[in-house]
Amino acid sequence: MLSDHYKILLKNVAVNTGIGIHDHERQGPQKLLATVELTVPLETIGRARSIHDTVDYDPIRAHIVNWASQPHAELLEDLLWELVGVCFADPKVEHVSASVRKPDIFPETEEAGVVMNVRRATWQKMNAS
């Protein structure tokens, strides 16, 4: 059943960072695109009148941009896992849909990447162990 909610969106935040398992991917940074969609129950926010009433997406954007200064990561999944954790740092967020994609990895492919859709309760269970 669909509840009343807000969707908060950061779409295609671009960053160049070291990512990948193959030798050619270790030669230099690659462009990544990250998208985050946060679901917040409408009754949690109501009619937002200030940033304190809603979810501030700037810390999420800053986390993504900071990947440029991080050591080389092998898997997009690692970056995605961290990103989802940052999204759930705000207790108002009930669901996260996030993706991390490589737009320039294959000449015949628009992009390759990973996507996670997860509810807070599931995320908490997964991180409890």
N, C-alpha and C positions, 0 to 999 in steps of 0.2 A: 504494500500500500504506500502510495506516494504522500509524504507529508508536505506541509507548506514550508518553504525554505528559501534562503538566499543562495545564489551561486556567486562565488568570488573567483575571478579568473585572472591568471597571468599567462599570456599566450606567447609561445616561441621566444622566450628569453634566450638570447644568443651569447655564447661564451666559447672561447678557444682554450682548450686544455689538453693535457696529455692523457690519452685514453686508448685502451686496446691491448690485445694479447699478441698480435702479430708483429714481427720485426719492423715492417714498413710503418706500422702505427706508432712505433717508438721513436721515429725520426724527428718528430716535432708535434706541436699541438694540432688538434683537430677541432673543427667547429661542432659544437653541440647545440641543440635546441631543447629547452625544457618548457613544459607547459604544466600548469597546476590549476585544478578546479577544486575549490573548497565548497562544501555544502554545510550551511549553518541553519539550524531551525529558525524559522521566522519569529517564533515567540522569544527566542534568545536575543535577537537584535531589535525586533520591532521596527519602528521608524528611526533609523540611525540619525542622530543629530550631531555626533562628533566621532572622531576616530576611535574613541574609547568604547563606543556603542557597537562597533563592528570589528572586523578582523583587519589588522594592518598587514598588508602583503609586502611591505618594504623589507622586513627581515628575511622573508622567503626569497625575494629577488636578490638581496645582498648575499645570501648563502649560495645561490646559483652563480652569481658573478664571481664570488670568491674561489670557485673551482679553478679559475685561471691561475691562481697562485699556489695551488695544492700540488703535491707530488703526483706523478703518473699513476693513474688507476687502471687496473686491468679490465674491470667489468662495469658496464653501464648499470647493472643491477646494484652494485655498491653505492653508486651516486644516487640512484633512485631511492634506495632504502633510507639513506641519510635525509634526502629531501622530504620524504613522507614524514619522517620523525620531526623535522623542523615545522612542517605544516600542523602536526598535532600538538605542538607546543602551546598553541592557543586553545584553551579549554572550550571555546565556543564551537570549534570545528568538529562536526560529527562524521564527516565522510571526506575522503581525499581521492581524487583521480589525478594521477600525475604521470608524465611521460618524460623520458630522456632519449633523444634521438640524434643520430649522426646523419646529416643531410648529404654529405659528400663522400660517403664510404664506397658506393658502387656506382659505376657510370650508368648502368641500366636501371637503377633503383632511385626513386625520389628520396627515400630515407630508410634507415633501419634503426630499430630501437626497442625499448621496453616500456610497458605501461602497467601501472598498478591502480586498482580500484579497491579501496578498503574502508570499512567502517571503523570507528574508534574502538568499539568493543573487541573486534577481531584483532586490531593492531595491539591493543593492550595484552590480550592473551598470547599473541605471538612473541611479545617482548618480555613476558613474565618469566619465561623459562630460560 
